Amino acid sequence: MNHYDSIVIGAGHNGLVCATYLAQGGQRVLVLEAADTPGGLAAGREFHPGFHASVAHSVNHFSAKVASDLNLAAHGFEAGADGHSIVGLGTDGAHVVAGAGALHNASDKDTAAYDEYSALLGRFAKALEPSWFRTMPRIGSLAVGDLMTFARMGLKLRLLGKKDLQEFMRVASLPARDIMDEYFEDETLKAALSWDGLIGSRMAPRSPNSAVLAMLYRMSGQAASVKELVNSLSGAATASGAEIRTGAPVKRVVINGDENGLGVGGVELASGEQITADRVISGADPQTTFLNLVGVEHFDIGFTNRIRRLRCNGLVAKLHLALDGLPEFEGLDRPGGRMIIAPSMDAIEFAFDDAKYGQCSSDPVMEVTVPSLDDDTLAPAGQHVLSAHVMYVPYELKGGWTDAARDGIRERAIDTIARYAPGIRDRILHSEFLTPADLERDYRVTGGHWHHTEFAMDQLLMMRPTYGAAQYSTPIPGLYLCSAGSHPGGDMVGAAGHNAAQEILR
Ligand SMILES: Cc1cc2nc3c(=O)[nH]c(=O)nc-3n(C[C@H](O)[C@H](O)[C@H](O)COP(=O)(O)OP(=O)(O)OC[C@H]3O[C@@H](n4cnc5c(N)ncnc54)[C@H](O)[C@@H]3O)c2cc1C
C-alpha cells in the first residue's frame, strides 16, 4: 500500500519530532529526506577523511517536554549537565566564563550584576516558555481556543508581578547593547553575553528588535550532544512506526482540486515516483515550501507576496578545522564550552556594518567549539575537530562568491582564532568553510538562514512566517508547516515540530 496518513518532507529535527508525535497518535507516517542521512543542519558531515562535524554544533535548549514525550532517553538521548558554558575570550588570556548560573573571572561588580541579571531574565524566560509550545492565536479571531491562548499568555506574564512586568515591557525590545551597558562594565563579558541575542539573526548590539527575546528563547530547555539528539530522534521516529526514506528529494507537492477548492494529494519525488497521502507536512523552509514545492499558482497574490518578502538571507558561515592535536588557547586548560571571539560589542557592530554592504569583515567575530573533546568518534585518536560559527558573512557577497573570496574570509577567520590559540596553524590538516550560499546548496535551506527566515518582530509569534500560515496550517487544506520557519523559530528545540503535530492531531 502506497498511501499514508501523513507525509513529512525533510528529516530535520523538527520533521522527525513531528513525524514521531503523529505516528504515536496512530497515523501511518512517511518521512522523505533529500539528504543521505537524517538531521538537516544538525546531520554529521565528514569534511576530511576521519573528521566529522555538524553545521549546528551545539544543542543548548532542546525541549525537555519533547525529550520526555518521545522517550528519547530510550534511544540514547542524555541531557547534558554542563549546558555548554559561554567563554568570552580575552586577547591577553584573561577569559570570562558564564556557566551553570554563575560567572567566573569577572570583577566583583560584574559578578554581583550577573546574579541580578540572570535571576531577572530567568523569571522572564520561565514566563515565556509555555508560549514557545503553543499554536499562536490568529489575529482578530474570536474563536474560544484563540482567546484562551491569548488569555493564558497574558496571565503568565501578569503572574510576574507588577514590577517585573513593567521591567519586561521595558527591556523586551531593547537593543542588546543597552541592556548590557545597564548591567555590566567589562567589554568582553558584554559581547559574550549578548551573543545569544544575536547569533543567526540580522542584528548587532545596536539593533532594536528581538535580541532580548532571542536570549529568553535560548534560556529554556536542555543541553545535549548534537549527534545523540539526531540519533535518538531517528530511533524514536522508527520505533513509533514512522518510515524514514533518505536520498528521496521531493520535487513537488501534488495539489488536487479546482476553483471550488484545493486539497493535498501527496508528493512527487525527483525520481518521478508519486506517493499519496491525506496530508503533507513540510519541514523545509517556507519559501522552499510555497514557492518551489507547491507553486505560486495555488495561492492568492497577497499571500505569495508576503512569502516572497520573507527575509531569508543568512549571515552565519561555518568553519571546520581538522587538527592533528588539541588546540591550545592561551589562559585555558582545556578549550571547552562555546568560546566567543568578540573583544567588545563594538567589534560585533563593526563586523555587522561590513556585512550590511555585502562585505566580509576584516575582523570577524565568532563562536568556537572543539566538539571532539566530548565525542572522540569525531576525529582519529589524538586528533581533533574545531568548529566555528563565523558572523557576519553575507549570503550575497558584493562581487559574488568565488573560491578566492571564500579562501580570503576563511584565512581571516583562522588568523583571528590564532590570536587566541597561537599554534593553531601548525596543527591544521584540512579546513572547510561553508558560506550561507554553500549552506543553501548543501542543506536545501533558502539563504542558508539559521532560522529558515529572520527571527525578528515582524516575523515572530502569530506573524511567523506570515499570517495565513502562522498556525502550522496553510491556505491549502491538508498542507502544513513544521520547520524553524514556523513559530517559535530555529535552533535545536523541537518546538515547531511538536506544535505542528499537536495542531494536526487536534
Ligand atoms: C551555520 C549554522 C549554524 C547553526 N548552529 C546551531 C547550533 O550550534 N545550535 C543550534 O541550536 N542551532 C544552530 N543552527 C540552527 C539550526 O541548525 C536550525 O534552526 C535547525 O536545524 C532547524 O531545524 P529544522 O528541522 O526546522 O530544519 P533543517 O535542519 O533545515 O532540516 C530541513 C530538512 O528538510 C530537508 N529538505 C528540504 N527540502 C527538501 C525536499 N525537497 N525533499 C526532501 N527533503 C528536503 C533538508 O534536506 C533538511 O534535512 C545553526 C544554523 C546554521 C545555518
The ligand as an ORCA input file, in Angstrom:
! r2SCAN-3c Opt
* xyz 0 1
  C      25.628     27.925     10.212
  C      24.570     27.482     11.179
  C      24.934     27.049     12.437
  C      23.961     26.662     13.364
  N      24.350     26.246     14.616
  C      23.416     25.925     15.536
  C      23.815     25.474     16.831
  O      25.008     25.329     17.146
  N      22.843     25.183     17.723
  C      21.502     25.297     17.407
  O      20.652     25.031     18.273
  N      21.106     25.696     16.170
  C      22.025     26.003     15.237
  N      21.655     26.400     13.987
  C      20.219     26.492     13.687
  C      19.616     25.101     13.452
  O      20.504     24.303     12.711
  C      18.302     25.204     12.692
  O      17.475     26.204     13.245
  C      17.597     23.849     12.730
  O      18.414     22.886     12.110
  C      16.259     23.881     12.058
  O      15.750     22.568     12.095
  P      14.619     22.105     11.108
  O      14.315     20.688     11.378
  O      13.481     23.070     11.214
  O      15.230     22.306      9.649
  P      16.546     21.741      8.946
  O      17.534     21.298      9.929
  O      16.963     22.778      7.965
  O      16.013     20.472      8.155
  C      15.214     20.599      6.990
  C      15.356     19.304      6.205
  O      14.470     19.325      5.076
  C      15.156     18.698      4.008
  N      14.540     19.098      2.745
  C      14.432     20.356      2.245
  N      13.850     20.314      1.041
  C      13.564     19.009      0.784
  C      12.950     18.334     -0.304
  N      12.506     18.981     -1.392
  N      12.815     16.981     -0.234
  C      13.235     16.294      0.854
  N      13.853     16.889      1.898
  C      14.002     18.238      1.867
  C      16.571     19.162      4.134
  O      17.467     18.322      3.428
  C      16.762     19.095      5.645
  O      17.220     17.829      6.040
  C      22.593     26.724     13.008
  C      22.216     27.107     11.724
  C      23.193     27.485     10.807
  C      22.783     27.900      9.415
*
